[in-house]
Amino acid sequence: MSDRSPFETDMLTLTRFVMEKGRQAKGTGELTQLLNSMLTAIKAISSAVRKAGLAHLYGIAGSVNVTGDEVKKLDVLSNSLVINMLQSSYSTCVLVSEENKDAIITTKEKRGKYIVCFDPLDGSSNIDCLASIGTIFAIYRKTSEDEPSEKDALQPGRNIVAAGYALYGSATLVALSTGQGVDLFMLDPALGEFVLVEKDVKIKQKGKIYSLNEGYAKYFDAATSKYVQRKKFPEDGSAPYGARYVGSMVADVHRTLVYGGIFLYPANQKSPKGKLQHHLILDDRPFENLMKAPALVRVQSCGLYHRAGWRPGDHRHPACAGCEAGVHSPTSPPHSGVPG
């Protein structure tokens, strides 16, 4: 018989993990406060998502956000939760949210040294049908002595101090990177704590799933169409890739991280430069930071914005993420906005 107890007496919770990281770094404790406040907001959002139907939180709030999406009632609630929790951590100076047109400047009496860019509820078009949705965030350190402004958020992706996402699905999970790999924590509802379930996640070298919105296939350029066709009808006689697409970037990228494969949001005739500029700092940079750690590869503009700061006028860019074999496929044409 196993001597293992049904109760873990020395579990590694995310709260403990963050405190240990802070102690190892001999920091001031501000980042620890910030991350713990973010976790509290995520727990509250998770609870709201589970109760949304009973609490009449389905449906739209009657406005659109800065990316042109209809704002859902749960978007508004989630946004307020994150903003209030982060500002009350006394560790932030600037907050950039997908739901707010302008950057939010923390009042002087609550001000700290960190900038947080976040999407409070990614995939909110899936709320009413109970599909998986998530929260995405990236944390930067203020680099100037000037008064805080939205310019403080326009830093290259390599400056990210910590990045993560929460996935609200069959369970609530947080993926977090502070620069040394990606660790996965699952919420134990009985404890009210996130518990480590997988450390230093590594993506598979090769997967068998591709993920993109083929509803836009009519508008794909020839290179994208050819790439997708070769995944479905391999010329070497191998098994075709399976298609999976949720429409929530957190869910689709997390599945790619767990199972391997490739996620694409390619440019097309309707959007020749890809996604909206706000997604660059709110969604894609956090994901790039997370996925570089487990050896997940991104291409083209992704590498550029990891090195360079975002600038007004950059507008849009395609997105692509996946395992090494999927991204650097020899069958995909170069310079196409798809893996090459």
C-alpha positions, -999 to +999 in steps of 0.1 A: +000+000+000+010+035-006+021+056+024+010+088+006-015+108+027-048+119+009-040+154+023-008+173+012+008+190+042+035+208+023+018+220-008+032+247-030+005+273-034+009+302-058+009+326-029+038+307-014+056+304-048+054+342-053+067+350-018+096+325-023+105+341-056+105+375-041+127+364-012+152+348-037+153+380-057+158+401-025+132+425-037+111+451-020+080+429-019+061+452-043+059+426-071+047+400-045+019+423-034+010+430-070+009+393-081-011+383-050-036+411-057-039+399-093-046+364-080-074+377-058-090+394-088-087+362-108-104+342-080-132+368-079-136+366-117-137+328-116-165+330-090-184+355-111-180+334-143-195+303-124-224+324-111-230+345-142-262+328-154-278+329-119-266+365-113-280+378-146-245+386-159-251+373-194-256+396-224-241+429-235-236+460-215-245+483-244-212+496-255-180+487-275-144+486-262-113+501-278-109+471-301-144+474-315-159+444-296-192+445-279-187+449-241-205+421-221-217+426-185-191+402-173-164+423-191-174+453-171-174+435-138-140+417-145-124+450-155-135+467-123-123+438-102-088+439-117-085+477-116-096+479-080-075+451-068-043+462-086-047+498-074-052+487-038-019+467-040+000+500-037+024+487-063+011+501-097+014+534-114-002+528-148-029+503-158-037+496-195-069+476-200-086+465-232-119+479-219-105+514-214-097+539-241-070+557-220-044+544-196-054+545-160-031+564-137-030+553-101-034+581-076-003+593-058-012+579-024-015+544-039+013+546-064+040+520-069+066+513-096+048+487-119+028+490-151+002+463-158-013+457-192-043+433-192-073+419-209-097+413-180-118+388-199-105+374-232-129+355-254-160+372-239-180+364-270-181+329-255-195+339-221-232+331-229-225+297-244-203+286-214-171+281-235-137+286-219-126+322-214-096+338-196-077+368-182-043+379-197-017+402-180+018+414-183+038+435-158+065+460-166+087+481-143+086+519-147+119+530-163+117+568-159+114+593-131+087+613-150+050+614-139+033+582-149+016+582-183+005+558-210+041+561-225+054+540-197+035+510-211+051+513-246+081+492-237+096+463-257+083+429-248+117+418-234+111+443-205+083+422-191+089+414-155+061+388-152+033+376-174+005+351-171-030+341-179-060+326-161-082+300-179-117+297-167-128+262-180-136+229-164-113+242-137-096+276-131-059+275-140-032+301-139+000+300-160+027+322-147+062+331-158+086+354-139+114+348-164+124+312-155+100+289-173+062+286-171+045+270-141+008+259-140-014+263-109-049+250-104-075+266-081-086+243-053-121+257-044-120+241-010-088+259-001-094+290-021-057+287-033-040+280-065-018+248-061+011+239-083+002+211-107+029+213-133+064+230-131+085+243-159+061+233-187+077+222-220+058+222-253+060+192-275+084+195-305+057+183-328+019+184-326-010+174-347-035+203-342-039+235-360-060+264-347-074+293-367-107+309-377-113+293-411-144+314-414-120+340-429-106+315-455-121+335-483-098+364-474-066+345-467-037+352-490-023+324-512+005+315-488-018+311-458-043+290-478-015+268-491-001+263-456-034+253-442-042+230-472-009+212-466-018+206-429-051+191-440-037+172-470+000+163-462+019+156-494+042+131-477+013+108-469+014+115-431-017+119-410-034+153-414-036+178-386-068+180-367-086+214-364-096+229-331-107+265-326-125+280-295-123+317-304-108+325-270-070+332-274-063+319-238-081+286-245-066+281-280-030+290-269-033+269-237-043+239-257-014+245-281+009+246-250-005+213-236-009+193-268+015+209-293+005+221-327+001+256-340-022+286-334-026+312-361-042+346-364-030+354-399-033+386-419-061+385-445-076+408-472-100+424-447-072+429-422-040+430-442-018+437-411-035+413-388-049+420-353-057+453-337-028+472-321-043+470-286-040+432-288-002+437-293+004+449-257-027+433-240-026+398-254+003+390-277+032+403-257+021+385-225+017+353-246+051+357-263+068+361-230+051+330-216+056+309-247+093+317-252+100+300-218+086+266-227+103+267-262+072+277-280+081+296-312+066+327-327+074+343-360+079+375-379+065+406-362+064+388-329+102+388-327+103+424-337+080+437-310+099+416-284+129+438-291+112+472-300+087+493-282+052+497-295+046+529-314+013+547-323+008+540-360+021+504-358-016+495-359-019+457-366+001+426-370-005+389-376+000+363-348+014+328-349+024+305-322+032+268-320+057+240-315+090+241-334+080+216-361+047+233-367+061+269-369+092+261-388+075+239-413+095+234-445+063+234-465+053+269-455+064+297-478+086+325-463+075+361-458+039+353-459+026+362-425+024+325-416+051+301-404+081+301-426 
